[in-house]
Amino acid sequence: MRSGTERRVCLLTGAGGGLGDVFCRGLYTDYDIIAVCRNRTPAAPSQLEWFVDPLAPEMPVPENGSRIFVIKADLTEEGAIERVVDLALARFGHVDLLVNNAAYSRFQPLGIVDGDATLDEFEPHFAVNVGVPLRLSARLAQRCWVHALDENRAHNRNIVNVSSIAGSRVYPGGQALYAASKAALNQLTRHIAAEFEEFGVRANAIAPNSFPAVVPTEQVVRAIVELDRGDMTGEVFSVGVEAEDAAGGRHALGADAR
């Protein structure tokens, strides 16, 4: 198996969801991916399986040289984030790209004042959508990045937070808590970028329209890769929204963002 020094190492949360699965299936030969998932694993080769060509069982199979490294974890549990960071660094020695993709969304169609449903959902929305990206970014910085300015810049290390267009717009259907948590994630991203600049790590967020209903999931994945390859920092980029219609100080990302 190729080492993490030959390819960029990406720590991806929410790897078992729709976006995570597309990311892993499309990019597992381009990145060394640490795929963090709670239950469902991405449909890509991983250390959990081994491939054999039945017609030539002694011959190497390409999938075995590009397997993702799956870690199952509930990132809201005490100590889980620290365990994930420790396992990632033990496996690859460093992380070049952190993609905070894990998300929680429960809508309250009858509104904020309908019983206690909205009040009960406050903690899980902010724990997953804001707390997990914050804690992962902090722990990874403390254990890998904070004393490696030259190396971070040389490897163009960065964070991409997966936000939502709902973080700056009001949509019907009881999205208040989800939208508020994504708005908080947007502002958190800007602060991370400002603070992590000191040791050469960038941070941006993408705010896609609904996917795959409105925006192809593959387009969202391309936006993440575009940010990883670029030099921008401290911004929130819309995906699947016209540039002139982008709200909340965001910019449209990529020529195909429409």
C-alpha positions as CSV (number, residue, x, y, z in Angstrom):
1,M,0.0,0.0,0.0
2,R,1.3,3.5,-0.9
3,S,2.3,5.6,2.1
4,G,0.8,8.8,3.2
5,T,4.0,10.6,2.1
6,E,3.2,10.0,-1.5
7,R,-0.4,11.2,-1.4
8,R,-2.3,13.8,0.5
9,V,-3.8,12.4,3.7
10,C,-7.4,13.4,4.2
11,L,-9.4,12.9,7.5
12,L,-13.1,12.8,6.5
13,T,-16.0,12.7,8.9
14,G,-19.5,11.6,7.9
15,A,-17.9,9.1,5.5
16,G,-20.9,6.8,5.5
17,G,-23.3,9.5,4.3
18,G,-24.1,10.4,0.7
19,L,-21.4,13.0,0.3
20,G,-18.8,11.0,2.2
21,D,-19.5,7.9,0.1
22,V,-19.1,9.8,-3.2
23,F,-15.9,11.4,-1.9
24,C,-14.4,8.0,-0.9
25,R,-15.5,6.1,-4.0
26,G,-14.2,8.9,-6.3
27,L,-11.0,9.8,-4.6
28,Y,-9.6,6.8,-2.7
29,T,-6.9,6.4,-5.4
30,D,-6.0,10.1,-5.1
31,Y,-5.9,10.6,-1.3
32,D,-5.0,8.4,1.6
33,I,-8.4,8.7,3.3
34,I,-9.2,8.3,7.0
35,A,-13.0,7.7,6.7
36,V,-14.8,8.3,10.0
37,C,-18.3,7.0,10.1
38,R,-20.8,6.1,12.9
39,N,-22.5,3.0,11.4
40,R,-22.6,2.7,7.6
41,T,-19.2,2.4,5.9
42,P,-18.5,3.9,2.4
43,A,-18.7,1.7,-0.6
44,A,-15.0,1.8,-1.3
45,P,-12.1,-0.6,-0.6
46,S,-10.9,-0.4,3.0
47,Q,-8.8,-2.2,5.5
48,L,-12.0,-4.1,6.5
49,E,-11.8,-6.2,3.3
50,W,-9.2,-7.8,1.0
51,F,-9.6,-8.4,-2.7
52,V,-8.5,-11.4,-4.6
53,D,-8.6,-12.1,-8.4
54,P,-10.1,-15.7,-8.5
55,L,-8.4,-16.3,-11.8
56,A,-5.0,-15.2,-10.5
57,P,-5.1,-15.3,-6.7
58,E,-1.4,-14.7,-6.4
59,M,-1.4,-11.5,-8.4
60,P,-1.7,-8.0,-6.8
61,V,-5.1,-6.4,-7.0
62,P,-5.1,-2.6,-7.5
63,E,-7.9,-2.1,-4.9
64,N,-5.6,-3.5,-2.2
65,G,-3.1,-0.7,-2.8
66,S,-5.5,2.2,-2.4
67,R,-7.7,1.2,0.5
68,I,-9.3,3.8,2.7
69,F,-8.8,3.5,6.5
70,V,-12.2,3.3,8.2
71,I,-12.7,4.4,11.8
72,K,-16.1,3.8,13.4
73,A,-16.9,6.4,16.0
74,D,-19.7,8.5,17.5
75,L,-17.8,11.8,17.5
76,T,-20.2,13.3,20.2
77,E,-19.0,10.7,22.8
78,E,-16.4,11.7,25.3
79,G,-12.9,10.9,24.1
80,A,-14.0,9.8,20.6
81,I,-12.4,12.8,18.7
82,E,-9.1,12.3,20.5
83,R,-9.1,8.6,19.7
84,V,-9.8,9.4,16.0
85,V,-6.9,11.9,15.8
86,D,-4.6,9.5,17.6
87,L,-5.4,6.6,15.2
88,A,-5.1,8.9,12.2
89,L,-1.7,10.1,13.2
90,A,-0.5,6.6,14.2
91,R,-1.5,5.3,10.8
92,F,-0.2,8.1,8.6
93,G,1.9,10.4,10.8
94,H,0.2,13.6,9.6
95,V,-3.0,15.0,8.1
96,D,-3.1,17.4,5.1
97,L,-6.8,17.9,4.7
98,L,-9.6,17.8,7.3
99,V,-13.1,17.6,5.9
100,N,-15.7,18.2,8.5
101,N,-18.7,16.6,6.8
102,A,-20.6,14.9,9.6
103,A,-23.9,16.6,10.1
104,Y,-27.1,16.4,12.1
105,S,-30.5,17.7,10.8
106,R,-33.9,17.3,12.3
107,F,-36.5,19.8,11.1
108,Q,-39.5,21.0,13.1
109,P,-42.2,21.7,10.6
110,L,-44.7,23.1,13.2
111,G,-42.2,25.7,14.3
112,I,-40.1,26.8,17.2
113,V,-43.0,27.3,19.6
114,D,-44.7,23.9,19.0
115,G,-44.2,22.0,22.2
116,D,-40.6,21.1,23.2
117,A,-39.5,19.5,20.0
118,T,-37.2,22.4,18.9
119,L,-35.8,22.9,22.4
120,D,-34.9,19.2,22.7
121,E,-33.1,19.4,19.4
122,F,-30.9,22.3,20.2
123,E,-28.0,20.4,21.8
124,P,-27.6,17.7,19.1
125,H,-27.6,20.2,16.3
126,F,-24.9,22.3,17.8
127,A,-22.9,19.4,19.2
128,V,-22.5,17.8,15.8
129,N,-22.6,20.7,13.4
130,V,-20.4,23.1,15.4
131,G,-18.9,21.2,18.3
132,V,-17.4,18.3,16.3
133,P,-15.7,20.5,13.7
134,L,-14.3,22.8,16.5
135,R,-13.0,19.9,18.6
136,L,-11.5,18.0,15.6
137,S,-9.8,21.2,14.3
138,A,-8.4,22.0,17.7
139,R,-7.1,18.5,18.6
140,L,-5.6,18.0,15.1
141,A,-3.8,21.4,15.4
142,Q,-2.6,20.6,18.9
143,R,-1.2,17.2,18.0
144,C,0.0,17.7,14.5
145,W,0.1,21.3,13.1
146,V,0.8,23.9,15.7
147,H,4.6,23.6,15.7
148,A,5.0,22.7,12.0
149,L,4.7,26.1,10.2
150,D,7.1,25.3,7.3
151,E,5.8,21.8,6.8
152,N,2.1,23.0,6.9
153,R,2.8,25.6,4.2
154,A,4.8,23.2,2.1
155,H,2.0,20.6,2.1
156,N,-0.8,23.3,1.8
157,R,-2.6,21.9,4.8
158,N,-6.2,23.0,5.3
159,I,-9.7,22.4,6.7
160,V,-12.9,22.3,4.7
161,N,-16.1,22.6,6.7
162,V,-19.3,21.4,4.9
163,S,-21.9,24.0,5.7
164,S,-25.2,24.8,3.9
165,I,-26.9,27.6,2.0
166,A,-29.4,27.4,4.9
167,G,-26.8,29.1,7.1
168,S,-27.6,32.4,5.5
169,R,-31.2,32.1,4.3
170,V,-34.6,31.4,5.8
171,Y,-36.3,28.4,4.3
172,P,-39.7,26.9,5.3
173,G,-40.2,23.6,6.9
174,G,-38.8,24.2,10.4
175,Q,-35.1,24.5,9.6
176,A,-34.3,27.1,12.4
177,L,-31.9,25.0,14.4
178,Y,-30.2,23.4,11.5
179,A,-29.8,26.8,9.8
180,A,-28.5,28.4,13.0
181,S,-25.9,25.7,13.5
182,K,-24.7,26.1,10.0
183,A,-24.5,29.9,10.4
184,A,-22.4,29.3,13.5
185,L,-20.2,26.9,11.5
186,N,-19.6,29.6,8.9
187,Q,-18.4,32.1,11.5
188,L,-16.4,29.4,13.3
189,T,-14.6,28.7,10.0
190,R,-13.6,32.3,9.7
191,H,-12.2,32.4,13.2
192,I,-10.3,29.1,12.7
193,A,-8.7,30.6,9.5
194,A,-7.6,33.7,11.3
195,E,-6.1,31.8,14.3
196,F,-4.6,28.9,12.3
197,E,-2.8,31.3,9.9
198,E,-0.1,31.7,12.5
199,F,1.0,28.1,11.8
200,G,0.2,28.0,8.1
201,V,-3.1,26.1,8.0
202,R,-6.0,27.4,5.9
203,A,-9.7,27.0,6.6
204,N,-12.7,27.5,4.4
205,A,-16.3,26.3,4.2
206,I,-18.6,25.3,1.4
207,A,-22.3,26.1,1.6
208,P,-24.0,23.9,-1.0
209,N,-27.6,24.0,-2.1
210,S,-29.5,20.9,-1.4
211,F,-27.8,17.8,-2.8
212,P,-28.4,15.6,-4.7
213,A,-31.8,17.1,-5.2
214,V,-30.6,20.5,-6.6
215,V,-26.8,20.1,-6.8
216,P,-25.1,16.9,-7.9
217,T,-23.2,15.4,-5.0
218,E,-20.2,15.0,-7.3
219,Q,-20.1,18.8,-7.8
220,V,-19.9,19.3,-4.0
221,V,-17.0,16.9,-3.9
222,R,-15.2,18.8,-6.7
223,A,-15.7,22.0,-4.6
224,I,-13.9,20.4,-1.7
225,V,-11.0,19.3,-3.9
226,E,-10.8,22.8,-5.5
227,L,-10.4,24.3,-2.0
228,D,-7.8,21.7,-1.1
229,R,-5.7,22.6,-4.2
230,G,-6.1,26.4,-3.9
231,D,-4.7,29.0,-1.6
232,M,-7.9,30.7,-0.3
233,T,-8.7,30.9,3.3
234,G,-11.3,32.4,5.7
235,E,-14.1,32.2,3.2
236,V,-17.5,30.5,2.8
237,F,-18.1,29.4,-0.8
238,S,-21.5,28.7,-2.2
239,V,-22.0,25.6,-4.4
240,G,-24.9,25.4,-6.8
241,V,-25.9,29.1,-6.2
242,E,-25.5,31.9,-8.7
243,A,-22.6,34.1,-7.7
244,E,-24.7,37.3,-7.9
245,D,-27.4,35.6,-5.7
246,A,-25.0,34.3,-3.1
247,A,-26.0,35.5,0.3
248,G,-24.2,36.2,3.6
249,G,-20.9,37.4,2.0
250,R,-20.3,34.1,0.3
251,H,-18.7,33.5,-3.1
252,A,-19.7,31.0,-5.6
253,L,-17.1,28.3,-6.0
254,G,-16.0,26.9,-9.4
255,A,-17.1,27.6,-12.9
256,D,-19.7,24.9,-12.7
257,A,-21.3,26.2,-9.5
258,R,-24.8,27.0,-10.7
